[in-house]
Structures are given as structure tokens and as C-alpha cells.
């Protein structure tokens, strides 16, 4: 179905993904705040759903991504099972990392998701390396590296992007700029601008509205195609906004009063897409059904996670190393 | 068996592995010109610049990118030039590489060999001379190897490349030119100590170039009628506790000699393990390591930190005194 230039079928698919991501995050927050079942820190991407949705829809299942501490949305969009993800957040057996990683190390190698990362910026060199590995092995996958605006102020940003340029690697760097480095305004701590840094390193660089999923997806499709065809890196600076605090327990009182509310009222990516779909003739009720389905899916995921067993105690010694494994060490 | 240098022995192992497995590649600064110590000379001619890859002076990226490439199926050999410079890539090694397999619940492996030349070498001063092996032994997830002979640099490099775990591979800069016989068919098992010389009176545990010093000391002790058994651990994680405990059960005397700072050095782990699990000793165990100071540039100052054969001999003689119980 298409009205004018707006492809409503694609729009509804994007809405579905964004609603799934938001519902996952809302249920993660319920599990953390209301039920006390998420024991460690989690970092929610509420308000940033358009970036993961827009970029990853252009990827193949065997393409790679790396993510950050705020990685649930990217992981879900790449195709991971929300039940395994929720079980991981709750530290349960059956979690995608067997309960060993939790939110900040969520990963699903089966869908090319090479891991969230607890260290800001650390995934940038790793992603460049994944693309380097693809090139060495003669593959045709690409890698997408998601990182935040705060990551641009650590060394791996320079080293990883330079690396990708030097070795002509098939990688798209995506700066998912939510404006805050934990609790500090990034612009207060950043000299110059992020896109300028990428341009200085020789990368084809595009700035985009990270809350307009339709336009962003078109930009991302072009960039992903370019990376795949040329085998050279590109850079997308997507400007979005973190509607929640840094962690689920951060009330974000450091932000000007009303700032988040104003963004939620005017720039919420889900609301923006719903408005566009409505203008294209999609009934609100149809969109509500998608939202309710997403919520039901994540309610079921949380139910499954709640019911899951803890990992076996002995598994703490598994997958440390083969040679010199703590299992085999007598003392 | 061929006679070759310590540097060439590792290079031979690398070349053989690269011929056998196209996933093996090397990356580091100046590798196209043979590497800073010429330990890669000739490899780029055979394998090309993609597999013997130069790199920017970006230790974090060398380590991090090699890790990313390992996770998607290659088997990188990472050259850090000097162990001291590898500290610029500590997050990548300790927080990422060592932990990935565990954190991701076994979904990934990091089959990497991370070469970090260590040790005092020709007035290289405080930032080019360190022996930091105990840092890495303290990090679960890593294998730590410290070869001290051409044979072990061949055998352990071969084993390290074949290993699916990340291996911190610490070669000593002072012995690149050390020559010795290399049997390419010898068994290459990580975690197996090498008895440099057998003896009955005292056990001297060492590794890396210090094991060569210990072997020299054993020769000097033999001239004095004392039979020392020198155990070269070769790898520190895993380490051959059984070899040490068996030797101490025989000699009932123990010295551990290493070049690294003695305080919290791996010698402490050896002595503690013998104290907990070994036979009672006839003399107090001794550690010989560097004072907790810094490596200096001036040769006489540098020498203040060295563990010499004379010092090992003196320690052994003291252990043989009946009153030193």
C-alpha cells in the first residue's frame, strides 16, 4: 500500500520494530524498577529507536554489528530473540549469554550481533576489525558500528576510524548522538563536531535527524549500499535524544526542566512516524494493534524470563579458557 | 634438527602456520620491513602485505581490530613492538579479549597470539624494559607464555597459534640472537615445564631469559659440588605446578628467580603454592627478583636491578647452610 511518496507498508514495518524496541525497554524497566529482577545497571534507548530500526533494516542477517552499553534496540533490530534477551537481563539460564553478560554484554552471534560493550568507544576498533576480518576472508558482509556521542572523545574513535580508512574496510560508523555523555551535556565536553572529525579522517560523512525514521532509513540505505559496493567506510551522525536517564535509576535531574517532555511531545520518533502514517491514511487503530502486539510479545518475554532458572553454579567456570581452564585446575 | 636463533625459531613457527592455514595473519607496526627486531624478516615477501600487515602507531586499534577480526574467523598474530607499548591497549586485551568468550556465554572465541617483547635490553630505560608477566597471569581468560630458548620459542609459538584462547606471548628482547637446536617435531604442550638441568640438592624455578641465567648458575654450583635442578616454567598460565612440587619433594630447597619486580611477582605464586601444597623444606624458600624500583638508562644503574648468576649461586649456597632452616 502506498499513498503519494509514502510507502505505508514499509512505514508499518518500521513502526512495528520501533514499538517492539520500546516495549522491550519498558518491560526491562518494569523488571528492574517494579520487580527488582534486573540486578545490574541497564541503559534504555527509549527515544532512540529510529536509529537502530532505520540502519539495520538495510543489513543482511550475516552482516555484523557492534553496539554499546545502550544496546537492546540494536540487538533486537538485528533479529535476536527477545525472550533470550530478557532472560539475559535477568541473569537466567537460557539468556543469550547464559546469564554471564547481562544487559551490557548482550550479544547474539547467530544474527551477527557481535556484542554490546560496557566500555564506551571500545567497540569502534573491534568493529573495524570485524570488517578487516571480512576483507581478509574474502566475504561480502559489512559491519555497522553503533556508538554514542560520548565515544567520540575517547582514543579508539580516532584509532578505529583511521584504521577503517587506511585499510579500506566495509564498515558504516553510526554515531547515535543522544546529546548526553552519561550525565554531562556532550557539547560542553566536545571541541568541534563529531562529523567534522570523521571528515578529517577522510570518511564520507552524513548528518541526519535520528528521530525521523523515514528519512534516516533512506540515508542509511544509501550509505550501506555505498559501503557494500565500494568496500570503503562511511560515517553517519544521527542526532537523536535520550528520553530516559543514563541508567534506569537516573532521574536525569541535570537536564533543563521540561527538556525531555518537550522532545517527547514534538520529536518522539514513534509519534512522528505515526503522524506520517496517519497522514498517509493509516488508521490509528491499526497502529495501536501493532503497539499492543509488541507489548504482548514483550510481556510474554518477561514472563518467560521470570520463570527461567538461574544458571548452574558451575557454569561460572565454563568458557573462561580451554588451556588453563579453572575447571581443570586442581588448585 | 637445525640450529637457529630465538627470533628465527618463532618466525619459522609462524611461517609454517601461515602456509598451513590461510586464516593466520600478522599485524603490527613496521612488519613490512621485518619488524622492529627483524623477527618478521622475509615473511611479507612470501605472504604479502595483507597477511603481514603494517599498522598505524595505534596500539588500541591493532589489538582491538585484531580481536574483531578474530571474532569473525581469522587467527591474528598481534605484534606490540614492546610490551611496554601494549599498555596502550590494556582495555582491548584485559576488558575485551580476555573476557569476550565468557561474557558472551561461549558464543565467541578470540584465537589470538599477542607478541609483547619484554625485558631489559641495552639501556632501554623505564618505558622499554619491563617484565609485566604477572599482570597477565592475574587476568582470567589469558594464556601467558614466556619462552627462554629457541626450541621453546618455536614450540610455544606453534602451540600458541593453534590455541583457541588468547595467548600473551612474551619474548625476551635480550635473546633474539641466542642460537640453539630446534626440533620441529618436538611435542609442543602449553603448561609443561622444561627441566633445564636435573639435580638433587636444590630446585631453581625460573622462566624467560632468567632461566638461562639460572642454568648458568647451576653450572657454577656444580663446580662447587651442589646439584641444582633448574625448572624453566616456559608458560606461567597454565603453569606446571606438578613439575615444581615433584622437584621440591626431591630437593626440599627452593629458589625462584625472575627478572620482573619481586614484589607481587609470579615468584610469590610459586613459593606460596609450594608452601601450601609442597613437601616441607629444609631451608627457607627464596625469591630473587628486581627491587621495586624502575629500570634506568645508565648501565651501572640498570645492573642494580638484574638478577645475576652470582646472586642465584649465593642464594643457593645460603640455602645449603644447615642453620638456614
Interface residues (C-beta under 8 A of the other chain):
Chain A: X64 X66 X95 X96 X97 X98 X99 X100 X101 X105 X107 X108 X109 X110 X114 X115 X117 X118 X119 X122 X124 X125 X126 X127 X128 X129 X130 X131 X132 X133 X134 X136 X137 X139 X143 X155 X156 X158 X159 X160 X162 X163 X166 X167 X318 X319 X320 X321 X322 X323 X324 X326 X329 X330 X331
Chain B: X23 X25 X50 X51 X53 X55 X56 X58 X60 X61 X63 X64 X65 X66 X67 X68 X69 X70 X71 X72 X73 X74 X91 X92 X95 X96 X100 X101 X102 X103 X104 X105 X106 X107 X108 X140 X141 X142 X143 X163 X164 X165 X190 X191 X237 X238 X241 X273 X276 X277
